[in-house]
Amino acid sequence: MSQPDLDAWDAWHPRRIAGRLRDLPVPWYVAAGWSVDLFRGGQTREHEDLEIAVPAAHFGLLPPLFPELEFWVPVSEGVLVPLTAEALAGESHQTWAWDPAAGRWRFDVFREPHDGDIWVCRRDEERIRRPYGEIIRRTGDGIPYLAIEATLLFKAKHHRDKDEGDFTGALPLMSRAERGWLDATLGLVHPDHPWRARLRRGV
């Protein structure tokens, strides 16, 4: 089976994926850039993909809900392989969903660490943990998304323009508790990050 075009993205909207996963019996959420826009209440920029996350141990419940899609695992830069138990056991935590009928990628699944009902952060699995009930928020129409402070913790690593824009747009809407948690966790994984001073000022 030849690898699909890595750039052939036509991602679904979070509302569509939420409809398809409404009966998934484990926690899941929209992650990354789209989760920032769900927090902000509307789309503010283009999104080249759609990332969602599920507890790694329960990932097997997801593919059967999408019988029309094929799932691929990135194993190195620019290389994906079809989903197998061996691929799942590798270092990558991502799984891309390919729509062969349309010739397009639809979404990316993060297989995330967890400890039962406790969300575990990939950036620091020992010290950054929270119950799923705290880390998952929902839009008014019920779409689950990763709490803004956790999303921005992941984004803090990259220093990309879009991440800076997401932080700047979200900051005025964040509560004192959200800013405080992000500042504290940045202190653990990126202690010299420039966002910390802005979090303390709230601007």
N, C-alpha and C positions, 0 to 999 in steps of 0.2 A: 504494500500500500504506500503510494507516494505521499510525501508530506504536503499538506495544503499550503497555499501562499500565506506567509506570516502576516502580511499587511492587508489581507482581505477581510477587513472588519466592517460589519454593519450591526453594531450592538443593539440588543433590545433595550427598551426603556425599563427602568426599575418597576414600573407598574405592571408590565407584562410578566416579568419574572416572579413578582409577588403573587400574581394570579395562579401561575403554574405551581408555586410552592406552598399554596395555602394549606395543603394537607400534610406537609412535611412535619413529622412528629418530634423534631429536634430543633434547637435554636439555630437560626440563620439570620444573616443581615447583609444589606448592601454596604460595601466598603469603599475606601479610596475616594476618588473625586466626586462621584455621584452622591456619596453619603454627605459630603459638605453641602451640596446643593439641596439635598433633602432637609438638612438642618436649616438652611437659609430660607427654605420655603418656595424655591423655584429654580429653574435652570439658569445659570449665570454665564456659562461658557460651553464650548463644544467638548464632548467626551468621546475619545477615540475608542473606548471600550467600556465594558460594564463588569465590575468585580463584585462578587458576592463571597461570603465566607460561611463555612459550616464546621462544626467540631470534627477533627480528623477521623476519629473513631467511627463516626456515623456517615462518612462521605458515601458509602455504598448504598445508602437509601436514596441518593439523589439521581444518579443516571437513569434508573428505570422510569422516572417521571418524565423523561425526555427521549422516548424511543426513536424519534426522528433525527436525533443528533448523534454525532460521534465525539468521543472524548479523547483528548491528546494531552500528554504530559511533557512540558519543556525539560530537557535533560542537560542542555548546555546552550550557550549563546547561539540562537538561530536554529536550534535543532529540537524537534518534537518527535515523540514516539507515541503510537497508539496506547491507550490505557490498558495496562496489565498489572497484575499483582507485583511483578518485579519493578515496574515503573513507579508504582505507588510507594514502594519501599525505598526509593532513592531520595536524594536530598531535596528535590524540588517540592514545594508546598502548593504549586499551582496546577490546575487542570483546565485546559481550554475546551470550549464546546463548539464544535464545527457543524454547520448545517450543510450537508452535502447537496441537498436539492437546490439551495440558493447559492452555494459556493461562497459562504461567508461565515466568519466567526461570530457567535452571538453573545457569549459571556465567558468569564474566567472565574473559576472557583478556587478560593483559598482554603486549603485543608489546614485548619488552625489547631494549635495545641490547646488542650483543656484538661481539667482535673474534675471529672464528673460534671457538675453544674457550674463550675468555676472557669471563666475565661482566663486564658494564660497568654500573656503578651510575648510574641516572638522576639522582641528586642531584649527582654530580660525575664526569662521564664521563672526564675526563683522569686524575684521581688515585686513584679508587676502582675497582679492578679485581682480580678473582681468577679462577683457573681454575674451570670448572664443577665439577670433581671435588672442590674444596674448599667451594664455596658451596652445594652440594646435599647434604642429609643424607637419611636414610631411616628410617622407622619399622621396628619389628621385622617387620611384615608387608609391607614393601617400598614404602610410599607415599613418594615423594620430596617434600621440602619445603625451603623456603629456610632457610638457616642462621639460627639465632635472632638472632645479632648483626646480620645484614643486615636481617632483618624489623624489628627494633626501630629500626634507623637510619631506615627509612622512616616508622615510626610516630612518631618523635620530633618530626616537623614539626608535628603537629596539636594536641597538648595536649588530646585528647578523653579523657573518663572511661574509655572502654574501652581506650584505648592506655596510660593510666596503670596500669590494672588488669593489662593484659597484661605490662607491664614489671615491676610489683611481683611478679606470680606467677612470672615466668620467672627473675628475678634470682638467687634462691638456688640455682637449678639450673645456672647458667651456669659454665663453667670460667674459670680465670684468663685463658686466651688469648682466649676469647670476649668477656669483659668488657674486656680490653685493646684488642681490635680495635674494639669499639663506641666506647670512650672516644676512641681516636685518630681515628676517622672523624667522630665528632661534633665533634671539635676542628677538622675541616676545614669542615664545613657548618653546624653550630650550636654555635659555640665556647662560648657562655654557657649551654648547656642544663643545667638542674638535675640531670638524670640522671647527669652526669659524676661529681659528688661521690659519689653512691650507688654507682656502678660501682667506684670506687676503694676504697670501704669494703666492698663486697660485700653490702650490705643496703639 
